[in-house]
Amino acid sequence: MALERGCTQVYTGNVKGKTTASLGLALRAVGRGLKVCVFQFIKGGGPYGEHLLAEKLAPLLTIIQTGRPGWVNTKDITDDRCVAQEALLKAKALLASGDYDIFICDEINGAVGFGLIDVEQVLELITLKPERVELVLTGRNADERVIEAADLVTEMREIKHYYKAGVPARSGIEM
């Protein structure tokens, strides 16, 4: 089953839920027999719960993890930018291949925010999207030009968060 028309979606905002929403979409699609690639930028740690699930749902669900372990070195982004630029080349080739019905670029907006990827490169990725492929871009602070180019934009906003009460990230919920 292929999509008749693929759209571009953006999940942004400064709270939890963007990756979770995209993974929910991925599961729904896999349930319908669609092939999904989740391409994760700046997520070199793990494995996260979704990686363990992808092993069970292959070949319909593929997750590609990129980035250095730990967080972006905001004092010197040189190494992180090199890793992100290499990852972007791979993501572009996989997206353009048409091998996937849904292609999720997880944390790509965050990579732009850190200066690892240029917004023009994300806009180019949108133009490379095959007609029948759904493209999902997640991450905080989506650039206005990316928002304008998208067909659907969802912004997550915090009303209340247990982190403020000292609850740390939990296995199976945040990771």
C-alpha contacts under 8 A as a table, 3 or more apart, distances in Angstrom:
res1	aa1	res2	aa2	distance
1	M	32	R	7.73
1	M	33	G	6.57
1	M	34	L	6.43
2	A	34	L	6.90
2	A	101	D	6.52
2	A	132	R	7.16
3	L	6	G	6.33
3	L	101	D	6.75
3	L	132	R	5.32
3	L	133	V	6.89
4	E	132	R	5.70
5	R	131	E	6.02
5	R	132	R	4.67
5	R	133	V	7.06
5	R	134	E	7.76
6	G	130	P	7.72
6	G	131	E	5.67
6	G	132	R	4.45
6	G	133	V	4.44
6	G	134	E	4.17
6	G	135	L	7.21
7	C	133	V	7.10
7	C	134	E	4.95
7	C	135	L	6.30
7	C	150	A	7.63
7	C	151	D	5.96
7	C	152	L	7.76
8	T	126	I	7.33
8	T	134	E	5.94
8	T	135	L	4.71
8	T	136	V	5.82
8	T	137	L	7.74
8	T	149	A	7.94
8	T	150	A	4.98
8	T	151	D	5.23
8	T	152	L	6.51
9	Q	134	E	7.69
9	Q	135	L	6.16
9	Q	136	V	4.65
9	Q	137	L	6.21
9	Q	150	A	5.74
9	Q	151	D	5.95
9	Q	152	L	4.71
9	Q	153	V	5.77
9	Q	154	T	7.92
10	V	136	V	5.76
10	V	137	L	4.81
10	V	138	T	5.79
10	V	142	A	7.77
10	V	147	I	6.97
10	V	150	A	6.62
10	V	152	L	6.26
10	V	153	V	4.65
10	V	154	T	6.17
11	Y	18	K	5.39
11	Y	21	A	7.84
11	Y	22	S	7.79
11	Y	136	V	7.52
11	Y	137	L	6.33
11	Y	138	T	4.75
11	Y	139	G	6.59
11	Y	153	V	6.03
11	Y	154	T	4.91
11	Y	155	E	5.94
11	Y	156	M	7.40
12	T	18	K	6.28
12	T	109	N	7.88
12	T	138	T	5.83
12	T	139	G	5.18
12	T	140	R	4.93
12	T	141	N	6.27
12	T	142	A	6.00
12	T	153	V	7.59
12	T	154	T	6.24
12	T	155	E	4.79
12	T	156	M	6.10
13	G	18	K	7.67
13	G	139	G	7.19
13	G	140	R	5.00
13	G	141	N	6.22
13	G	142	A	7.89
13	G	155	E	4.83
13	G	156	M	4.54
13	G	157	R	5.85
14	N	140	R	5.52
14	N	141	N	7.27
14	N	156	M	6.72
14	N	157	R	6.33
14	N	158	E	7.35
15	V	18	K	7.88
15	V	156	M	6.14
15	V	157	R	5.92
15	V	158	E	5.71
16	K	19	T	7.92
16	K	20	T	7.90
16	K	156	M	7.49
17	G	20	T	4.94
17	G	21	A	5.85
17	G	156	M	6.83
18	K	21	A	5.22
18	K	22	S	6.38
18	K	138	T	5.97
18	K	139	G	6.63
18	K	156	M	7.15
19	T	22	S	5.09
19	T	23	L	6.11
19	T	106	D	6.45
19	T	107	E	7.77
19	T	138	T	6.59
19	T	139	G	7.80
20	T	23	L	5.13
20	T	24	G	6.20
21	A	24	G	5.05
21	A	25	L	6.37
22	S	25	L	5.06
22	S	26	A	6.21
22	S	104	I	7.16
22	S	106	D	7.97
22	S	136	V	7.27
22	S	138	T	7.68
23	L	26	A	4.78
23	L	27	L	6.18
23	L	50	E	7.87
24	G	27	L	5.15
24	G	28	R	6.26
25	L	28	R	5.13
25	L	29	A	6.18
26	A	29	A	5.14
26	A	30	V	6.13
26	A	36	V	6.24
26	A	61	L	7.65
26	A	102	I	7.53
27	L	30	V	5.09
27	L	31	G	6.09
28	R	31	G	5.11
28	R	32	R	6.66
29	A	32	R	5.14
29	A	33	G	6.50
29	A	34	L	5.24
29	A	35	K	7.43
29	A	36	V	7.35
29	A	102	I	7.89
30	V	33	G	4.93
30	V	34	L	5.01
30	V	35	K	6.32
30	V	36	V	6.92
30	V	60	L	6.03
30	V	61	L	6.80
31	G	34	L	7.40
33	G	60	L	7.10
34	L	60	L	6.57
34	L	100	Y	7.64
34	L	101	D	5.87
34	L	102	I	7.49
35	K	59	P	7.52
35	K	60	L	4.49
35	K	61	L	6.11
35	K	99	D	7.61
35	K	100	Y	4.98
35	K	101	D	5.28
35	K	102	I	6.54
36	V	60	L	6.03
36	V	61	L	4.98
36	V	62	T	6.24
36	V	100	Y	5.48
36	V	101	D	5.97
36	V	102	I	4.77
36	V	103	F	5.93
36	V	104	I	7.71
37	C	61	L	6.04
37	C	62	T	4.77
37	C	63	I	5.76
37	C	64	I	7.50
37	C	100	Y	6.38
37	C	102	I	6.38
37	C	103	F	4.96
37	C	104	I	6.13
38	V	61	L	7.73
38	V	62	T	6.20
38	V	63	I	4.64
38	V	64	I	6.24
38	V	103	F	6.09
38	V	104	I	4.63
38	V	105	C	6.25
38	V	106	D	6.73
39	F	63	I	5.88
39	F	64	I	4.85
39	F	65	Q	6.30
39	F	66	T	7.71
39	F	91	A	6.90
39	F	103	F	7.39
39	F	104	I	5.85
39	F	105	C	4.98
39	F	106	D	5.94
40	Q	43	K	6.02
40	Q	63	I	7.35
40	Q	64	I	5.98
40	Q	65	Q	4.89
40	Q	66	T	5.80
40	Q	104	I	7.96
40	Q	105	C	6.01
40	Q	106	D	4.65
40	Q	107	E	6.42
40	Q	108	I	7.69
41	F	44	G	7.96
41	F	65	Q	6.79
41	F	66	T	5.25
41	F	67	G	5.96
41	F	84	A	6.78
41	F	87	A	7.40
41	F	105	C	7.14
41	F	106	D	6.00
41	F	107	E	5.43
41	F	108	I	5.83
41	F	111	A	6.86
42	I	66	T	6.00
42	I	67	G	4.26
42	I	68	R	6.83
42	I	71	W	7.45
42	I	72	V	7.19
42	I	80	D	7.99
42	I	84	A	7.27
42	I	107	E	6.82
42	I	111	A	6.72
43	K	46	G	7.77
43	K	65	Q	6.20
43	K	66	T	5.77
43	K	67	G	5.20
43	K	68	R	7.08
43	K	69	P	7.17
43	K	70	G	7.97
43	K	71	W	7.99
44	G	65	Q	6.28
44	G	66	T	5.36
44	G	67	G	4.26
44	G	68	R	4.56
44	G	69	P	4.27
44	G	70	G	6.70
45	G	48	Y	7.87
45	G	68	R	7.26
45	G	69	P	4.58
45	G	70	G	6.07
46	G	175	M	7.75
47	P	51	H	6.01
47	P	52	L	7.26
48	Y	51	H	5.49
48	Y	52	L	6.98
48	Y	175	M	4.90
49	G	52	L	5.30
49	G	53	L	6.44
49	G	171	S	7.51
49	G	172	G	5.90
49	G	175	M	5.83
50	E	53	L	5.01
50	E	54	A	6.08
50	E	63	I	7.96
51	H	54	A	5.10
51	H	55	E	6.64
51	H	63	I	6.50
52	L	55	E	5.53
52	L	56	K	7.12
53	L	56	K	5.24
53	L	57	L	6.38
54	A	57	L	4.98
54	A	58	A	5.85
54	A	61	L	5.50
54	A	62	T	6.00
54	A	63	I	6.49
55	E	58	A	5.55
57	L	60	L	5.95
57	L	61	L	5.53
58	A	61	L	5.06
58	A	62	T	6.34
59	P	62	T	6.61
66	T	83	V	7.53
66	T	84	A	7.49
66	T	87	A	6.52
67	G	80	D	6.96
67	G	83	V	6.10
67	G	84	A	6.64
68	R	71	W	7.36
68	R	72	V	7.67
68	R	80	D	6.94
68	R	83	V	7.53
72	V	77	I	7.00
72	V	80	D	6.40
72	V	114	F	7.86
73	N	76	D	5.60
73	N	77	I	5.59
73	N	80	D	7.16
74	T	77	I	5.75
74	T	114	F	7.36
76	D	79	D	7.66
77	I	80	D	5.16
77	I	81	R	5.74
77	I	114	F	7.87
77	I	115	G	7.65
77	I	116	L	7.11
78	T	81	R	5.22
78	T	82	C	6.34
79	D	82	C	5.17
79	D	83	V	6.34
80	D	83	V	5.15
80	D	84	A	6.10
80	D	116	L	6.57
81	R	84	A	5.01
81	R	85	Q	5.98
81	R	115	G	7.28
81	R	116	L	4.20
81	R	117	I	6.96
82	C	85	Q	5.17
82	C	86	E	6.24
82	C	116	L	7.67
83	V	86	E	5.28
83	V	87	A	6.16
84	A	87	A	4.95
84	A	88	L	6.03
84	A	111	A	7.49
84	A	116	L	5.93
84	A	117	I	6.67
85	Q	88	L	5.02
85	Q	89	L	6.45
85	Q	116	L	7.12
85	Q	117	I	6.55
86	E	89	L	5.29
86	E	90	K	6.58
87	A	90	K	5.14
87	A	91	A	6.12
88	L	91	A	4.91
88	L	92	K	6.05
89	L	92	K	5.20
89	L	93	A	6.38
90	K	93	A	5.23
90	K	94	L	6.25
91	A	94	L	5.14
91	A	95	L	6.00
91	A	105	C	8.00
92	K	95	L	5.17
92	K	96	A	6.03
92	K	125	L	6.38
92	K	128	L	7.55
93	A	96	A	5.23
93	A	97	S	6.06
94	L	97	S	5.12
94	L	98	G	7.26
94	L	99	D	7.22
95	L	98	G	6.08
95	L	99	D	7.56
95	L	100	Y	7.26
95	L	103	F	6.56
95	L	128	L	7.49
95	L	129	K	6.38
95	L	130	P	7.59
96	A	128	L	6.13
96	A	129	K	6.21
96	A	130	P	6.35
97	S	100	Y	7.82
98	G	101	D	7.20
98	G	130	P	6.48
98	G	133	V	7.15
100	Y	103	F	6.38
100	Y	133	V	6.95
101	D	132	R	6.90
101	D	133	V	4.84
101	D	134	E	6.28
102	I	133	V	5.53
102	I	134	E	4.62
102	I	135	L	6.00
102	I	136	V	7.67
103	F	133	V	7.05
103	F	134	E	6.16
103	F	135	L	4.99
103	F	136	V	6.30
104	I	135	L	5.82
104	I	136	V	4.55
104	I	137	L	6.07
104	I	138	T	7.76
105	C	108	I	5.71
105	C	135	L	7.58
105	C	136	V	6.00
105	C	137	L	4.93
105	C	138	T	6.38
106	D	136	V	7.73
106	D	137	L	6.04
106	D	138	T	4.91
106	D	139	G	6.72
107	E	110	G	5.06
107	E	111	A	6.32
107	E	137	L	7.18
107	E	138	T	4.98
107	E	139	G	4.27
107	E	140	R	7.54
108	I	111	A	4.94
108	I	112	V	6.38
108	I	117	I	7.88
108	I	122	V	7.95
108	I	137	L	6.29
108	I	138	T	6.07
108	I	139	G	6.02
109	N	112	V	5.05
109	N	113	G	6.27
109	N	137	L	6.94
109	N	138	T	6.00
109	N	139	G	4.51
109	N	140	R	5.95
109	N	141	N	6.53
109	N	142	A	5.25
109	N	143	D	7.44
110	G	113	G	4.87
110	G	114	F	6.30
110	G	138	T	7.87
110	G	139	G	4.90
110	G	140	R	5.44
110	G	141	N	6.97
110	G	142	A	7.70
111	A	114	F	5.23
111	A	115	G	6.36
111	A	116	L	5.20
111	A	117	I	5.73
112	V	115	G	5.07
112	V	116	L	5.72
112	V	117	I	4.74
112	V	118	D	5.67
112	V	119	V	6.13
113	G	116	L	7.59
113	G	140	R	7.82
113	G	141	N	6.90
114	F	117	I	7.85
115	G	118	D	6.56
117	I	121	Q	6.75
117	I	122	V	7.69
118	D	121	Q	5.31
118	D	122	V	6.89
119	V	122	V	5.11
119	V	123	L	6.33
119	V	143	D	7.14
119	V	145	R	7.89
119	V	146	V	7.54
120	E	123	L	5.01
120	E	124	E	6.16
121	Q	124	E	4.98
121	Q	125	L	6.23
122	V	125	L	4.92
122	V	126	I	6.39
122	V	146	V	7.38
123	L	126	I	5.08
123	L	127	T	6.49
123	L	145	R	7.78
123	L	146	V	6.42
123	L	149	A	7.50
124	E	127	T	5.09
124	E	128	L	6.26
125	L	128	L	5.05
125	L	129	K	6.50
126	I	129	K	5.39
126	I	135	L	7.57
126	I	149	A	7.75
129	K	133	V	6.45
129	K	134	E	7.93
129	K	135	L	7.06
130	P	133	V	5.44
138	T	142	A	7.99
139	G	142	A	6.69
142	A	146	V	6.51
142	A	147	I	6.65
143	D	146	V	5.29
143	D	147	I	6.36
144	E	147	I	4.92
144	E	148	E	6.07
145	R	148	E	5.02
145	R	149	A	6.20
146	V	149	A	5.07
146	V	150	A	6.23
147	I	150	A	5.29
147	I	153	V	6.55
150	A	153	V	6.72
158	E	161	H	6.86
161	H	164	K	6.05
161	H	165	A	7.75
162	Y	165	A	5.16
162	Y	166	G	6.74
162	Y	167	V	5.66
163	Y	166	G	5.04
163	Y	167	V	4.86
163	Y	168	P	6.23
163	Y	169	A	7.95
164	K	167	V	7.27
169	A	173	I	7.46
169	A	174	E	5.49
169	A	175	M	7.07
170	R	173	I	5.45
170	R	174	E	5.50
170	R	175	M	6.47
171	S	174	E	6.22
171	S	175	M	5.10
172	G	175	M	5.58
